[in-house]
Each structure stands twice: as structure tokens, then as C-alpha cells.
Amino acid sequence: MSYKVRARYTKPNAEVSLHTPPVGYTNLINTMFDSGKITQKPVETIDGLNYTYEMIFANEESFTEFSTQDVSTENSNTRESHCSSNSISYSVEQGV
């Protein structure tokens, strides 16, 4: 059964930029997509200052494999710091 992950961001104003994931994170997404563990790469939806990204994994095990990689952990920590420093509210929903 597929496993969807949704990240939502709300920027305080248009001048603030969202966190840009490192190349290694993008490479991990591409590798797992090519192997069938990710069935939908992140899809962006924008509504004013609200941004939503949805990615679909083949199953929960694939998501766990993805999220426990060092590059995923580093990206998560960097994203949290960037959002905090720039007053961006965000949430990550798993298994939606």
C-alpha cells in the first residue's frame, strides 16, 4: 500500500524564501524513484504564501528507509533551523 507524505509551509511574506534541499537529498529521491520505492516525486502546490509538497512512497518501509538516511536527517535539521530563523510555519504529515 502506498504511503503519502505531505509537507506544508506558510511564509510570513513573499520576500522570505523556503529552504532549498541539498543535492544529496534530491539524488536520494531520484535513486529511490528509479528503484520504485518512491512512486511520486515531490509535487508542489502554491496558494499565496502557503506551499504544500506531496511525495508518495511505494510503502511505509520505503519511507522509513528514506527518512533514516543521513542526508534526510541533515535536510530535516537544516529545514527546521531555516524555518525557525525565517518565521516560516511548517508541518510534515506522514501516512496521509
C-alpha positions in Angstrom: 0.0 0.0 0.0 1.4 3.4 -0.9 2.5 5.9 1.8 2.0 9.6 1.2 4.0 12.3 3.0 2.8 15.9 2.9 4.9 19.0 4.0 3.1 22.3 4.4 4.8 25.7 4.8 3.4 29.1 5.4 5.8 32.0 4.7 5.4 35.3 6.7 5.7 37.3 3.4 6.7 36.9 -0.2 10.3 38.0 0.3 11.2 35.0 2.5 12.5 32.0 0.7 11.8 28.4 1.5 14.6 26.0 2.4 16.4 24.5 -0.6 17.3 20.8 -0.1 20.9 19.8 -0.8 21.8 18.0 -3.9 22.3 14.7 -2.0 18.7 14.8 -0.9 17.5 15.3 -4.5 19.8 12.5 -5.6 18.3 10.2 -2.9 14.8 11.0 -4.2 15.9 10.2 -7.8 17.6 7.0 -6.8 14.6 5.7 -4.8 12.2 6.8 -7.6 14.3 4.9 -10.2 14.1 1.8 -8.0 10.4 2.1 -7.5 10.5 2.9 -3.8 9.1 6.4 -4.5 6.2 6.4 -6.9 5.7 10.2 -7.0 8.4 12.8 -6.6 7.5 15.9 -4.6 4.6 17.8 -6.2 4.4 21.5 -5.3 1.1 23.3 -4.8 1.2 27.1 -4.1 -1.7 29.1 -2.7 -0.5 32.6 -1.8 2.1 32.2 0.9 1.1 28.6 1.6 3.2 25.9 0.0 2.4 22.1 0.0 4.7 19.3 -1.2 3.4 15.8 -1.5 5.6 12.7 -2.2 4.3 9.1 -2.4 6.4 6.1 -1.4 5.7 2.6 -2.5 5.0 1.6 1.1 5.8 2.6 4.7 9.1 0.6 4.7 10.3 2.6 1.7 9.6 5.8 3.6 11.4 4.5 6.7 14.4 3.7 4.6 14.3 7.2 3.0 13.9 9.1 6.3 16.7 7.2 8.1 19.3 8.1 5.6 21.9 10.7 6.9 21.1 13.1 4.1 17.4 13.1 5.0 18.2 13.7 8.7 20.6 16.5 7.8 18.0 18.1 5.5 15.3 17.9 8.2 17.6 19.6 10.7 18.6 22.3 8.2 14.9 22.9 7.2 13.8 23.2 10.8 16.5 25.8 11.5 15.8 27.7 8.3 12.0 27.8 9.1 12.6 28.9 12.7 15.1 31.6 11.7 12.7 33.0 9.0 9.3 32.7 10.9 8.1 30.0 8.5 5.5 27.7 10.0 5.6 24.1 8.7 4.2 20.7 9.4 5.0 17.3 8.0 2.2 14.7 7.8 3.0 11.1 7.3 0.8 8.3 6.0 -1.9 10.7 4.8 
